[in-house]
């Protein structure tokens, strides 16, 4: 009999979501666009603090796209983007006909390398193309080097789009991630800390920017008694039902974060005495990390030839999902023709790193199965 699958990161419902979904099943609420949306946005704004203004959308990708539009990115512009990320961070650059400029990672946070970032900005300016925006990603829930990156952004007067799709609940110096950029982004995809089945949010610094984002997201309908449009619009707004799921999910957010961090602690103990395997961990006390995904690096020169693929395939044979780190954008067929600044940090991380099952709904039995595979592979 085949064992049940252990997923990398599975959605985790609490049951609380039903009461908010049920509220919209009356003769008017399903069509009334703000019935759950206003409440979900208010809960998020209260949670994030720092005078955040939140517009909820149908995906994090939509939020990135609208943020770039709000920053004034147009065809021919250049946008800086971290290379080690999911393609959704970079695809909206192409939507607008702009050019992505990819930046390597640094080893402390696996995020934007400040040195490579400044080198890229200086070089692009010398070439006559000052970048329009910096997209800073919080990979696997880990904050980037916020003070250093912000200092560079201020020096060259380039706004930051903070891609916190994976980082809801993480903080830096006590401040919630998603609120450090000039505009921030969250994702509520099915595999995230909390989910709305699909969805995202744009985090603005002012009510005016939030309202403009929602204007674009609802087909850019002008103020008029008839349907009138002066700007290109998009169908990007979150649905009432999805927002209801989000309201219920916010009630269990802290428990979900605690469960993800507990899985990270499990892996720290599991791999503690295995030479050549390191669990990616942030020890700087300024950082609080949600550990959306727990990850390891495997140095095959110290493991008698065992690689990340050895472990991944062993997990796969036992119906346990694991996954290599994101393949860097500058190595992707779609993006390999675009400029890249840095060395081989992102490449090395991709070649040696593995994402491990990290869901908040993993059980003690799941941990036993994971432990058994690791024991067999590393012979202990």
N, C-alpha and C positions, 0 to 999 in steps of 0.2 A: 504494500500500500504506500502510495507516494505521500511524503510529508507535506504539510501546508507550507506555503511560501512565506518566508520572512522578507519583508520589503525594506528597501533602503530608507524610505520616509513616506509613511502612509498617512492619509487624513485621519483625524481622530475626533469623532463627534462626542459631545457630552450629553446630549439629550435636551439641553437647555435651548437649543436652536429652534425646536418645534413650536414653542410658545410664540416666538416672534414671527415665524413663518405663518402660523395659523392666524395671526392678527390680520394678515393681508387678504384672507379668504372671506371677504364680505363684498357686497355689491360694488364697492367703489375703490377699495384700497389697492387692488392689483394694478389698476391703471393710474392711480395717483402716484406720480413719480417720486415724491419726497416722503412717502409714508414711513419707511424704515431708513431711508438714506440720511435724513437729517440727524436721526438718533445715533446711527452708527458713526457718522462723522463727529458728532459731539463727544461720544465716548472715546474715540481715537484722539481727538484734540485734548481732552482732559488727561488722557494717559501720557501723551507725548510731552505736554507742557511747552514751555519756551515760546509761547505765543504762536503756536502752530495753527495753520488753517488748512483743513483737510478736505479734498475732493475725492470721493471714491469712484472708481472707474471699473471697467470690465477686465482689465489686466494691468500688470505692472509695465508691460511693453507699451501700452497705450499711454501710461503716465510718462514714460521716457520720451515718447514721440511728442506729446503735448508740451513737455518741459522744454524740449529743443525749439519748438515753435515759439514758445513764450520768450526764450532767450534770443529770438530773432535769427535762428540758423536758417540759411537758404542755400540753394544750389551753388556749388563752388566754394562754400565755406569749409573750414577744417575744424574737426572736433577731436579732442584728445580723449582716448578711452583706454582703460586698463586692458591688457591683452588676456590675462588669465581670468576669464569670466564666461558666463553663458552668452550665447549669441544675441539674446534679447537686449543686452546692454548696447550692442553695436548696430543691430539691424535698423533701428530708427534713423540712424545717421544716413544710411543709404536711402531710406524712404524720402528724405528731403533733398537728395542729390548732392549731399555734402561728402567730404572725404574723411574717413577715420584715420587718426594717427595713433598707433598703438604703442603702449608703454609697458616695459618689463615690470616684474614684481621685485620686492625685496624680501629677505628671508624671515624678518621678524613677524610680519603680519600676512605675508603672501599677497599684499596689495600694492598699489601704486608706489613705485620707487621714486622718492623725491629727487634723487640725483638725475636719473634718466628723464624724469618729467621736466626739470629745468633745462637740461640739455636740449630736449625736443623743442621747448618753447623758444629758446634762443635761436636754434637752427631754423625753425619755421619763420620766425620774424625776419631773420637774415635773408630768407628766401622770398620775402614779401608777402607772407601769409600768416598773420597772427591768428592763432587758434581762437575760436569763438567761445568754446565751452570746454571744461574739464569734467569728464565723467569718472567719478571715483567710486569704486565698488567696495562693498564690505563682504568679502568672500567668506562663505560658510558662516556668516554671522560675526566675523571679526572686524572691528573698526580699523580703518586705515590709519596712517600716521597723520592724524587730523591737524595738529598744530603745524607740522612742517608743510603739509600740502596747502593749508590755508595761507600760510606765510607766502608761499610761491604764488598762489592765486592773487593775493593782494598786490604783491610786487609787480606783477604783469597785468593787473586789472582784467582777470579772466574769471568769470563766475564758475561755481562748482555745482554740478548736478550729482547729488549723492544717491547712488543706487543702493538702497538699503533693502532690496527685495528679500534678502536672506537674514536680515538683522533685526527684525522686530523684537524688542526686549533687551537688546544689547545696549550698553552705555559706555561713554567715555567721560571720565571725571564726573560721574553722576548724571550726565546729560544723556537723554535718549537719542539713540542713533536714528538717522533720518532727518534730524533737525540741524545738522551742522552745515549742510550745503545751502546755497542760495535757493535751490529747490530740491526737495527730497522725493524719493519714490519707495513705496512698499509693494510687496506682492502677497496675495492671498490665494495663490495657486494650491491645488490639492495636496502638494507635498510640503507646504510651508508650516511654520510653527502653529499658526491658525489658518483656517481656510474659509473661503466663501464659495467653494467649489471651483471657482475661477474668479479672479478679480485683482484689483490693485488700488493704489491711492497715490495721489499727488499731494505733497506737503509743501505749502507755500508760507512765506513770511508775512504776507498781508492778505486781508480779505479780498482786496481788489484782484490780486493775482489768482486766488482761488476761484473767484467768480468768472474771471476770463477763461480759466481752464475748463470750468463747467460749461460755459458758453460754447467753446469749441467742441466739447464732448457731446453736446446736444444739438448738433447740426448747425451751430452758429446762427440761430434764429434771432433776427433783429426784433426790437420792440416795435410791434405793429399789430393791428387787429387781424391782419392776414399773414400768411407765411411769406416772409421776406428775408433774403440772405445777401449780405454784402461781403462776407468772407467764407472761405472754404470751411466746412464743418465736418464733424466725424460722429459716428454712432458709438461712443466710447463710455457712456454712463453705465454704472452698475445697476442691476435690476433690483426691484423691491425685495424679491425673495432672497437673492444672494445677500443683500444687506441685512436681512433678518437673520440669516445664518451667521453673519459676522458679529451681530450683537450678542448672540448666544456664545460664540467662540471667545469673545473678549472676556466673558465671565470666568473662563478657565485658562486664560493666557499664562498667568504666573505658574500654575500647576504644570502646564505644558513645557514651559521653559525649565522648570526644576527637573522634569523627567528627562529632557534632552541632556541637561548637564549631568544627571545621574548616569546616563549611558556613557558619557565621556569619561566619567570617573571609573566606570566599569572597564573601559578599554585601557585607561592608565594602569590599572592594577593588572589586567590581563597581559599586557605587553611589557610590564616593568622590567622583567629579568631576561628579555629576549634581545640579545645583541643584534644590532643592525636595524631594529624597528623602533621608530619614535612616533609617539602620538602627538599630533600638532596641538600645542597648548600655549596659551598666553599667560605668562606669570606676572606681567606688569600690573600692579594694583590699580592703575588708572583705568584699566579695561575690565568690563564685565561682559562676558561673551555668552550668548545663548546656545552656542555649539549646535546650531541647526543641523549640521552634519559633522560627525566625528571622523577624522581622517588620520591616516598613518603614512609615513615615508618608510620605504624599505630599501636598505643599502645591501644589494646582493653580494658585495665583496665581503660583508660581515655575516652573512646568513647562509654560507655554503651554497650560494647560487640560487637561493629562493628569492623570487622577484614578486613584484606586486601582482603580476599575471598568475604566478603560481598560486597565490592566496585567493585571487579572484575566482579562478577556475575551480579551486577546491570548494569555495563557498557555493558556486553555481551548481556543482555536482550534488550538493545537499539542499538545493532549492532555497538558497539564501542569496539575496540580491546585494551586490556591492558594485562599485563603479569607479573607474579611473577618475582623477581630478578632471576639471574642465580642460578640454584641449585648447591651448591658447589661440586667440583669434588670428594672430599673425601666421599661424601654421595651417589655418583652415583654407580650403580651396577658394571659398568665396572672398576671403580677405587677404590672401597672401601677397597680392600685388601692392598693398598699401604700405606706407612707411612704418617702420618699427624702430624704437629706440631702446637700447639696453643691451644686456648680455644674454645669458642662457638660463636665468633663474626660473622663469616661467616654464621653459621647455623641460628643465630637469625635474621640476615639481610634477609636471604632467607625466613624465616617464617613470617616476618612482612612487607616486602617490596613489592612495586608494581611499575612497569614501566608504565608510562602514555603515551597517544598519543603525539608524539613530532615532527612530520614531518614538514618540512619547507613549505609544501603546504596546511597546515590546514587553513581553512577559518574562518571568523567571525561567520558564521552559525554553523560550527563545534564546535567552542568554546561555543556557546549558548547551544548546545546539551550536551556538557560535563558538563557545569555549572548546567544544569537542573538535571542531574543524581546526582551530588554531593549534591545539595540542598535537593533532595528527600531522599538520604541516611542519611545525617546528620541533616535533619529536621531544616533547617534555611531559 
